[in-house]
Amino acid sequence: AVEILEIDGLVQINMCGPYNAIRFRKPTTIQIGAPHPVSSELQLMVDAHTAHTGSIRLVDPNGALAAEWISVSLPEGLSTITLPLGNISAGMYIVEVHTSIGGVFTVPVVVLP
């Protein structure tokens, strides 16, 4: 028999007795919040299994840095992070989130004038 449990943010799969357990940590997920496309600010919806920090970069399709936010708090659970876009030119960008626990996320975003 196979038993699947979620314990403290970990997914545990028990197979063939208690000695063969596989444990996976629930991953942090990040997505663009509404509205999308964006204009004056960017909202990121974050679901983190544990509190940590991250740096967020906004890069254009050629890899040039358009904006950067350092030491952004990523609280445990579901949260919304609002980032002001200032004078970012209209166009297509990639949001890169680098977390302090080793995760890297990339999400495309369109910025309107």
Summary of the structure (lengths in Angstrom):
residues: 113
radius of gyration: 17.7
end to end distance: 56.8
largest distance: 59.2
contacts: 286
relative contact order: 0.22
helix: 0%
strand: 65%
